[in-house]
Amino acid sequence: MSKFGLAGKNISYSFSKTFFSEKFESEDLPHSYENFDISSIEFFPKIISETPDLKGLNVTIPYKQEVISYLHSLDKEAEKIGAVNTIKILKDNKLKGYNTDHFGFQKSLEALLPLQQKTALILGTGGASKAVAYALEKLGFSFKFVSRSKVMNTLNYEDLNKSILDNHLLIINCTPLGTFPNITDCPPIPYQFLTKNHLLFDLIYNPAETEFLKRGKLQGAKTSNGLKMLELQAEKAWEIWNS
């Protein structure tokens, strides 16, 4: 029996295990999928060494960038993005990293277009935000990152005003703010300046409607959670593990 799993920190909220377990059952596949909840990336090698028949892993917050130093090779797109969310374990126990987040995000977003302008704000600067930026580039969007800390070429949340929101119609939450169980949290943007021309996309899918999306909806904005993205990137990961 082949084993697959998800590596991350505090990942009880994740639907990946449910998604793959249901897939294996419905397709009558003799596989299992489990969560590897590790408090530090230093424990990552133990997952590999102590899990016989492990064929593939998904990687989530906060290890999508840190895990790269433990891999033997990277797919070209994962290398360009600088983040990995899918690992294939090759026959010689070598680990190859891939990124399927960009695929899942791009396909999900395309179904919600067009917007009046191809302009976006990416909230957060972690591994997921890098995949989102890669997808937006492919779709011809101009975008800016928003961060809590002062980083070169990045806006601070305090910098956000009506003019900036008027000129950035797509706002993507790539932070964990609002993830179950902390469902009242949300990124500190000036929600009062949102309009019906805006689209708010939250990579979070648990809860189905985050505080970020609720506040956008109150202003008439279109909203989408990350469930479709999760499903699309998971199917892509499955394709990679079986290629």
C-alpha positions, 0 to 999 in steps of 0.5 A, a space after each residue: 500500500 502506498 502512503 501519501 501525506 501533508 507536512 505542515 504545522 498546526 494542520 488539523 484544519 486542512 481538508 487535504 486528508 479528507 480529499 485524498 481519503 475520499 478519493 482513494 475510497 471512491 476509486 477503490 485505491 489501496 492507499 492512505 493519506 495522513 497528516 504529519 504535523 511537525 513543530 519545526 522543519 528540522 523534523 522533516 527528514 524523520 517523516 521520510 525515514 520513518 514512513 515506509 512506502 511513502 510516495 508523495 507529500 503535500 507541504 503547507 504553511 509554514 514550510 513551503 520555502 524552508 523545505 527546499 533545502 531538504 530536497 534533491 531537485 526541483 521542477 522548473 516552475 517550483 524553482 522559478 516560484 521559490 516555493 514547494 507544495 508537492 514532493 515526489 519521492 523517487 525510486 532511489 528515495 530522492 526527493 523532487 519538489 514541485 509547485 501545484 499551487 500556481 496551477 490551482 490558483 490560476 484555474 480558479 481565478 480564470 473562472 472569475 474573470 474578467 475584472 475592469 483592470 488587471 491589477 492586484 494586491 497580494 496580502 502576505 509574502 510567504 510561499 503561497 504568495 509566490 505561487 500566486 504572483 507567478 500565476 498573476 504574471 502569466 495572466 498579465 496582471 500587475 500587482 503589489 505585495 502587502 506585508 506587516 513588515 517594511 520590505 523593499 518594493 512591498 506596501 505596508 498595511 498602513 499604506 493602504 488607502 482609497 486610491 490604492 484600493 481603487 487601483 487594485 481590483 483583485 485582492 488575494 489573502 495569502 496569509 493564514 489570518 482567519 483560518 479555523 479556529 481563529 475565524 474572527 481574524 482578518 487582514 487589516 485592510 480598509 474594507 470601507 473602500 471596497 466596491 462592486 468592482 472588486 474581487 476578494 480571493 481568499 486562499 483559506 477554505 476552512 471556514 468556507 467564508 472568512 471574515 475577510 470575505 464577509 467584509 468584502 461581500 458587505 461592500 458588494 465585492 465578488 468573493 471566492 474562497 480557496 476550496 476549488 484551488 485546493 481541489 485543483 492543486 491536489 489533482 495536479 499533485 496526484 498526477 505528478 505522483 503517478 507520472 
